[in-house]
Amino acid sequence: MPWNKEDYPDSLKNFTASVRNKAIEIANALLEDGYEEGRAISIATAQAKEWGENHDKKIRKEKH
């Protein structure tokens, strides 16, 4: 099931929009390559965090 900006895994809800969108992009590509959803989410989360750090992006939303 491909994800989008409105419909994505709960595990991505605390990320900033830019990092979450990168994770969604990566996860969807992994799904197309035949990865299972859980594995795709796990890999995409790690890679999106790394991408954010390498691009000086804030990773997580502020807690209220």
N, C-alpha and C positions, 0 to 999 in steps of 0.2 A: 504494500500500500504506500504510494508516494505521499510525502508530506508537503505542506506549504506553510506560508506565514501565519495562517489562521488555524491550521490543524497540524500539530506536531506533538511528539512524545512529551509526556509530563516531565521527564527528566531534563528537558531543555527550558522549562519555564522560568528559571531564575537567571538565565543568561541574558546579557544585553542583546538588543535586536541584531546588531551586526554579527556577533558571534553565533547567535542562534540561527540566523539565516545561513551562515557558512556551514554550520553543522547539518542543517536541513539539506543543503546542496550536496555535501559530501555523502550523507546517508542515502539520499536518492540515487546517487551515482553507484554506491555500493550495492543497493538493491538491484539496480539494472545489471550489475555484474554477477548477480546470483547469491549474494550474501543473505543470510537470514536476518530478520528485522532486529533481533536483540544484538547480534554481532555488529550489524551496520550502525546501530545507535551508539554502541560502545566505542567503536573505532572513530566514528564521526565526532563524538564528543571530545575525545582526546585530541584529534587533529584540529578541531575548531579552537580549542583552548590554546594549542600551540600556535595556530595562525594568529589568534588575537594577541598573544604575547609578542610575537614577532612583528606585529604591525602596531604596537603600542595602543591596543584597544582595551577598553575596560571590559573585563570578562563577565562579571556578575552584576546584577541590578543591586541598587542600594536597598538595604532592609529598612522597613519603616517601623 
